[in-house]
């Protein structure tokens, strides 16, 4: 086999691996989106940032592997790698990671609830006291305002007579 052809096969193989890597890195963004909900604007910004980074990596790869010469087989290899990745293990990987992260999050929630339960029990009487105090202060405030209005009217009436 010609040395040039064998080198191009190696570049094609690496392009397939780059395509798989691009698919894998995008799946991590998809996993993050399933765990933490994002607004449409934030999703668009994430995608824009992701594709800018991918474009820089692809440009760097083409520059290093093929002296900056954009050849069709490189893009075909990257597309083929991404396609193979998305058709084979992408769904399984996403489901596994999402389930694992949700289990981990639920585990930590349970630990925090267990740790803070005694504190919550100790602070419950304080909460009830503050609620009752708040209600009585609101009533007092209402009567204070009514009393101040009456007082101001009385002062105004007395000053008017003088």
C-alpha positions as CSV (number, residue, x, y, z in Angstrom):
1,X,0.0,0.0,0.0
2,X,1.2,3.4,-0.9
3,X,2.5,5.5,2.1
4,X,0.2,8.4,1.2
5,X,-2.9,6.1,1.1
6,X,-2.0,4.5,4.4
7,X,-1.5,7.9,6.0
8,X,-4.9,9.0,4.7
9,X,-6.4,5.8,6.2
10,X,-4.9,6.7,9.6
11,X,-6.2,10.3,9.3
12,X,-9.7,8.8,8.4
13,X,-9.6,6.5,11.4
14,X,-8.7,9.4,13.7
15,X,-11.5,11.5,12.1
16,X,-13.9,8.7,13.0
17,X,-12.6,8.8,16.6
18,X,-13.0,12.6,16.6
19,X,-16.6,12.1,15.5
20,X,-17.3,9.7,18.3
21,X,-15.7,12.2,20.7
22,X,-17.9,15.0,19.4
23,X,-21.0,12.8,19.9
24,X,-19.9,11.8,23.4
25,X,-19.2,15.4,24.5
26,X,-22.6,16.5,23.1
27,X,-24.2,13.7,25.1
28,X,-22.7,15.0,28.3
29,X,-24.5,18.3,27.6
30,X,-27.7,16.4,26.9
31,X,-27.3,14.6,30.2
32,X,-26.8,17.9,32.0
33,X,-29.9,19.2,30.4
34,X,-32.0,16.3,31.6
35,X,-30.7,16.7,35.2
36,X,-31.0,20.5,35.3
37,X,-33.7,22.1,33.2
38,X,-32.5,24.9,31.0
39,X,-34.4,27.8,29.3
40,X,-34.5,27.9,25.5
41,X,-32.1,30.9,25.5
42,X,-29.6,29.0,27.7
43,X,-29.9,25.9,25.5
44,X,-29.2,28.0,22.4
45,X,-26.1,29.6,24.1
46,X,-24.8,26.2,25.2
47,X,-25.2,24.9,21.7
48,X,-23.5,27.9,20.2
49,X,-20.6,27.7,22.6
50,X,-20.3,23.9,22.0
51,X,-20.2,24.2,18.2
52,X,-17.6,27.0,18.4
53,X,-15.4,24.8,20.6
54,X,-15.9,21.8,18.3
55,X,-15.1,24.0,15.3
56,X,-11.9,25.0,16.9
57,X,-10.9,21.4,17.7
58,X,-11.8,20.3,14.1
59,X,-9.8,23.1,12.6
60,X,-6.9,22.2,14.9
61,X,-7.1,18.6,13.8
62,X,-7.2,19.4,10.1
63,X,-4.3,21.8,10.6
64,X,-2.2,19.1,12.3
65,X,-3.3,16.0,10.4
66,X,-3.5,17.3,6.9
67,X,-1.5,20.6,6.9
68,X,-4.7,22.6,6.8
69,X,-6.0,21.0,3.7
70,X,-9.7,20.3,4.1
71,X,-10.4,16.9,2.5
72,X,-13.8,15.4,2.2
73,X,-12.8,12.1,3.7
74,X,-12.0,13.9,7.0
75,X,-15.5,15.3,7.3
76,X,-17.0,12.0,6.1
77,X,-15.0,10.2,8.9
78,X,-16.2,12.6,11.6
79,X,-19.8,12.4,10.4
80,X,-19.5,8.6,10.2
81,X,-18.1,8.4,13.7
82,X,-20.8,10.7,15.2
83,X,-23.5,8.7,13.3
84,X,-22.2,5.4,14.5
85,X,-22.0,6.7,18.1
86,X,-25.5,8.1,18.1
87,X,-27.0,4.9,16.5
88,X,-25.2,2.5,18.9
89,X,-24.4,3.6,22.5
90,X,-25.7,7.1,22.8
91,X,-29.2,6.2,24.2
92,X,-27.8,3.6,26.6
93,X,-25.1,6.0,27.8
94,X,-27.6,8.9,28.4
95,X,-30.1,6.6,30.2
96,X,-27.4,5.1,32.4
97,X,-25.8,8.4,33.4
98,X,-29.1,10.2,34.0
99,X,-30.3,7.3,36.2
100,X,-27.0,7.1,38.0
101,X,-26.9,10.9,38.6
102,X,-30.5,10.9,39.8
103,X,-29.7,8.1,42.3
104,X,-26.7,10.1,43.5
105,X,-28.7,13.3,43.9
106,X,-31.5,11.4,45.8
107,X,-28.8,9.8,48.0
108,X,-27.4,13.2,48.9
109,X,-30.9,14.6,49.5
110,X,-31.6,11.8,51.9
111,X,-28.3,12.4,53.7
112,X,-29.1,16.1,54.1
113,X,-32.6,15.5,55.2
114,X,-31.3,13.0,57.8
115,X,-28.6,15.5,59.0
116,X,-31.0,18.5,59.2
117,X,-34.0,16.6,60.7
118,X,-32.9,17.2,64.3
119,X,-32.3,20.8,63.6
120,X,-35.7,21.1,62.0
121,X,-37.4,19.4,65.0
122,X,-35.5,21.8,67.4
123,X,-36.5,24.8,65.4
124,X,-40.2,23.9,65.0
125,X,-41.3,25.5,68.3
126,X,-39.4,28.7,67.3
127,X,-41.3,28.7,64.0
128,X,-44.7,28.3,65.8
129,X,-43.7,31.1,68.2
130,X,-42.6,33.4,65.4
131,X,-45.9,32.8,63.5
132,X,-48.0,33.6,66.5
133,X,-45.9,36.6,67.4
134,X,-46.2,37.8,63.8
135,X,-50.0,37.5,63.9
136,X,-50.3,39.4,67.2
137,X,-47.9,42.1,65.9
138,X,-50.0,42.6,62.8
139,X,-53.1,43.0,65.0
140,X,-51.1,45.4,67.3
141,X,-49.9,47.4,64.2
142,X,-53.5,47.7,63.0
143,X,-54.7,49.0,66.4
144,X,-51.7,51.3,66.7
145,X,-52.4,52.9,63.3
146,X,-56.1,53.3,64.3
147,X,-55.0,54.9,67.6
148,X,-52.5,57.2,65.9
149,X,-55.1,58.4,63.4
150,X,-57.5,59.2,66.2
151,X,-54.8,61.0,68.1
152,X,-53.8,63.1,65.1
153,X,-57.5,64.0,64.5
154,X,-57.8,65.0,68.2
155,X,-54.7,67.1,68.0
156,X,-55.8,68.7,64.7
157,X,-59.3,69.4,66.2
158,X,-57.7,71.0,69.3
159,X,-55.2,73.1,67.2
160,X,-58.1,74.2,65.0
161,X,-60.0,75.6,68.0
162,X,-56.9,77.5,69.2
